[in-house]
């Protein structure tokens, strides 16, 4: 009868240098770096670190099905980072005392490109002769429990996304507005891009040469974040521009234990509206709202 769990393989993978380093990066980024910096780099770092260590974790549990486990991890990640998982998230949040969430950004799917590296690393570990590998049950169990904690803490949402419904017709072109934002001392970063995948998250967005996606980091705290990432679209029109698709991302552990989720969400929505008006919209000449 075959064993259902190969303790040697489990220990060999979970206590390896690569797995421990990846788990450390995931932990450090989720619990410290995102709050301290809140850049696009820290946002993607967790995705890549997670897609390196999580397939390893699954493969270590079922080494005879390692390719299938890695493929399953990739499918789960893509599903989780898509609107198709909204129903599952809503159901879990309706029955769980802890809030679960994630930010849908199709550019996060790039993290699956590290999957071959994860699998090759697993294969390299399995080539170590068993007789040369000492199994440490205590160390393995400690890393196993730590891994479950880190994976769970990553899913228990600290990253929050607030969407504002307002749209504004402004006098400035996207270039003029970008220049005005860069002059503000309360704004640490302004990124303007035209990646087509970002438009998938904005209803009725026009994908053409006149549409630009803005990521703006405002040096004002929101909940646990020392700064707040605000994103929006600007569509240049004849003599004016349309600013729309406004959203904000920040870290907030308060949602995990909130007694009234909707009330907390309302409070932070009002906070984001005020922050957006004061720090971003004030840099433009608003002609009308839509």
N, C-alpha and C positions, 0 to 999 in steps of 0.2 A: 504493500500500500504506500503510495507516494505521500510525502509530507506536504501539508498545505502551506507551510511557512518555512523557508530555508533560513535558519538563524545565522548561518555563516555569511550568506549573501547579504542579508539585511544589515549585519554589523559591518561588513566590508564596504557597503555603499554609504550608510549613514554616518560612519565615523571617518570617511575619506576626507582628504583636504579640500577637494573641489566642492563636495556637498556642504561641508561646514562653512566654507567661505561664501558660497551662494546664499545659504540660510542667514548668515551674518549680515550680508548686504541687504537682503530683503527686510530683516528686522530693523537694521539701522535706518534704512530709508523710510520705512513706514512709520516708525515711532519717533524719529528725530529730524532727518533731513528734509522731509516734505514740509514740516511745520516751520523749520528755520529758513528755508529758501523758497519753496513753492514754485520752482521753475518747471519748464517742460522736460528738462533732463531728469529731475527727480520723479516726475510723473511716469516717464517711460522706464526708469531704472527698476522699479518694482515689477513691471510686466516682464522684463527680460530676466531678472533674477528669479522670479516665480516660475517662468517657463523653462528655466534650467533645472531648478531643484525639485519642482513638483513631479515631473515625469520620472526623475530619478527615484523619488520617494515611492511612487506607484510601482516602478519596475523592481525596486528592492523588495516590495511586499510580494510580488508575483513575478519572480525572475524568469520563469519559463514562458511568460507572456509579455516580455519586455517591449517588443515592437508594438503590440496591441495596446499596452498601457500608455506608451508615449503618444500613440495616435489618439487614444481616448482623452488624454490630457489636452491635446491640441484642440479637439472638437469641443471639449467642455469650455475651454478658454474663449474660443470664437463665439460659442453660444452665449456665454456669460457677458461678453462685451458687445452684445447685439440687442436690438429691441425685442427679439423673440423671447428673451428671458424676463421681460417685464412682468408677465403673469406669475412666474415662479417667485420673483422677488416680492410681489404684492401678497401672494399667499403666505409666504414665510413670515413677512412682517405682520400679517394679521394674526398669526398664532404664536409668534415668538416674542418674548419680553425684550429681546435685543434687536436693534434695527440693523438690517442687512441692506447693502446698496453698492452701487458702482457707477462710474461715469462712463457713458457710452461714447466712445471715440474710436472710429474705425481705424485710425492710424495706429492704435494699440495692437492691432493684429500683426504688426511687424514683428512682434516678440516671438511669434512661432518660428521665425527664421533661426532661432537659437536651438530649436529642437534637435536637429542633426548633431549639434555639438554635445547636447545632453546625452543622446543615445550613444554616440561614439565614446564618450567618457565612461558610460556604464559598461560598454563592451570592454574597454581597457581594464576596468576593475575586475571583471570576471576572468580575465586571463591570469590574474595572480594565483599561483598554486595554493590550494587550501592548506597544505601542510606548512606554508610559510606565513600564513595569516592567522593571527591569534584573535579569537572572538572574545570581546569584553561585554558580557551581558548588561552590566550596570551602565556602562557608557552608551551602549546601544539604546537601552530603555530611556535614558535621559534625553538623548537626541531625538528619539521617537516622540516623546511627550512634548519637547520643545518645538518640533516641527509641526505637530498638530496645533499647538498654541499659536505659532506664527501664521500658519495658513488660515486659521479661524479668525485671528485678530485682523488679518488683511481683509477678510470677507465682511466681518462686522464693521460696518462702514464708519470711517473717519472722514473719508472724502465725500463732500456734499456738493450738489449742483442745484442752483436756484435759477429758474428761467423767468425773465420779465417779458410781459406781453406787449409792451409799448413799442412803437416805431416812430421815428422822427425824421422830418425833412429838414436838412441843414443846408446852410449856404455854402459851406466849404466842400472842396473835392476831397477825396481820400488822402491825397498827398498833403494838402493844406492842413487837414485835421491831424494827420500823423505828425506833422511838424509842430503843431500846437501842443500835442500830448508830450512830445519829447522835451518841451521847455518846462514842464511841471516838475517841481522838486519832490512831489509826493508820488511820482510814477517812476519806478526803477527799470522797467523794461517795456518796450513796444515792439511787437513782432507783427509783420504784415505778410501774409502768404496767400497762395492761390491753389493749395492742394484740393483737388476735386472731392476727396473723401470727406472733408470737413462739412461740406454742404449737405450731406446726407442727414445730419442732425438738425437741420434748420428747415422747417416746413416752407414750401413754396419759394425757396431760394433760387435765384437765377444764376446759372453757371455760365458766365461769359467773360469776355475780357474786361468788363467794367465792374466786376464784383470782387471785393477784397475781404479777406478774413483777418480780423484784428485780435491779437492776444495782448492784453495790457495788465501788467502787475502793478497794483496800487499798494503803496507802503502804508496801508491802514489795516489793523487787525480785524478779523472776523472769527469769532469763537476761538478755536485753538490755533488758528493760523496768524502768523505775524504780518502777513501780507495777503492780498486777495487777488486772484486771477479773474479778470473780467474779459469776456469774449463777445464779439459782435461782428456783423457784416456791414459793409458800406457799399452801396450800389451807386456808382456815379451816374447821374442823369444829366439832362441838358441844363446846365447852369446851376444845378443843385445836386444833393446826394441824399440817399435814403439810408438811414441808420436803423438796423433791425437785427433780430435774432440774438437778443441780449441774454447772456447767461453768466453766472459767476460760480467759481469753484473754490472751496476752502475745506479745511480739516475741522471736524467738530465731533468730539466724543460724546457730547451732551445727548445726541440722538440715541445712543446705545441704551440709556436708562430713562429716556423721556416718558413721563406718564401721559402726556398729551402731545403726540407726535405732530398733529396738525397745527396746534397752537404754537409749538416751537418753530415749525416751518414758516408759519405766518410772521413770527417775530423776525426771523432772519431774512425773509423776503423784504420786509419793510426796511431792514438795515441795509440790504444790498441796493434797494431803490434809492435810498438817501445817499449812499456812497457813490453810486453811479452818477446821480444828478450833480453832486458836489465836485467830484474829482474828474469826471470825464465829460459829461454833457455840458458843463459850464465852459468847456474849451471851444464850444461850437456856437454858431448863431442859428438858433432853432427858428425855423420859419413856421412850422406847423407840426402837429402830431397826427398819427394815423392809427 
